[in-house]
Amino acid sequence: MRKIRLLLLAFLILAIPAISFAQFGVSIMIAPPALPVYTQPMVPSAGYLWTPGYWAYGDEGYFWVPGTWVEPPTVGLLWTPGYWGWGGNAFAWNEGYWGQSVGYYGGVNYGFGYGGVGYGGGYWNNGNFFYNRSVSNVNTTNITNVYEKTVINETSVNHVSYNGGEGGITARPTATEETAMHERHTPATSMQTQHVHAASTNHALLASVNQGRPAVAATAKPGEFSGSGVVAAREAGAPYKAPENKATENKAATRSNENRAAANKAASSRTSENKPSANRAAPTHTAENNKAAHAPSTAHAQPAAHAQPAPRSQPAAHAQPAAHAQPAPRSQPAAHAQPAAHAQPAPRSQPAAHAQPAARQQAAPRPASHPESAPEKKAPGGKE
């Protein structure tokens, strides 16, 4: 997933070079570290303008984007740095831009002419940029458009890198800055964008690695992170405090909830699957038990049916031994005690298919039910 995001980012950088890296919806709860203390590398050539370094935010947290000298997109434009600002519930990055004048950048004291308000590092005159030697590192042998003027910082000298929120700068836009904010702006150049991207892929520039003191604090040209033009930070602007890693805890809690939900779902599915099986098995067991319970009665009742005597010679009392031969109703547990209820005489209403023991033990009132048995026995004094 991270590779896909980086590929998409690279595509957007190539397709829209004016958009800088930090403009992709960066909004976080953790304040950026303090600005490191470093010196400015020498301007490489006339016409380059200084863009101060800052902390950007990526997949692995804050990383340092080194300050560097940049050629403006058009002669006569000045750079307004971006800044972090507290929006009430999160920190958001406000992009820098090129314009005819320097606008509001949160009151952050980036140094080298950016003391919190405006820019004191130089100015344009007839297509040439004049450098203030008091805040800009210029080789006067190669560049003669120089002057010297003391720059007074409009804010207290500190290394706070954000506006608003706890411990942040409280500066608000001045009237001049408000006017500059509504002027026509030009986004960062492709070289600036590539510079930010190179910083995002440099592991040593992560705040968690360098503890707020990057080995590459500034460069003479964009993207050149090695060589004589590289300047290391002398010290961190303030003791580095690692942010609490709440994201990992939330992710673990999410995994736990997902596992719990999956377990509940699996248990529910097994229960649902077992219920139909149990329901199917219950009638089967009941039918088999009922069949087993009635099977002895039917087996013993059949001989009694064949042993029925003639209606005129055999009294009903002789049918009782067949009834005594049925021990099952008395030995069955209470759950199978129902056969006793079936023993109630119900002539004509009980079909023969039920083979109720008591009904078959009653003397048949009609001799016609067994006509083949009459010739076997002779009544006393009768004739053949």
Buried (B, 14 or more C-beta within 10 A) or exposed (E): EEEEEBEEBEEBBEEEBBBBBBBEEBEBEBBBBBBBBBBBBBBBEBBBBBBBBBBBBBEEBBBBBBBBBBBBBEEEBBBBBBBBBBEEEEBBBBBBBBBBBBBBBBBBBBBBBBBBBBBBBBEBEEEEBBBBBEBBBBEEEEBEBBEEEEBEBBBEEBBBBBBBBEEBBEBEBBEBBEEBBEEEBBBBBBBBBBBBBBBBEBEEBBBBBBBBBBBBBBBBBBBBBEEEBBBBBEEBBBEBEEBEEEEEEEEEEEEEEEEEEEEEEEEEEEEEEEEEEEEEEEEEEEEEEEEEBBEBBBEBBEEBBEEBBBBEEBEEEEBEEBBEBBEBBEEBEEEBEEBEEBBEEEEEEBEEEEBBBBBBBEBBEEEEEBEEBBEEEEEEEEEE
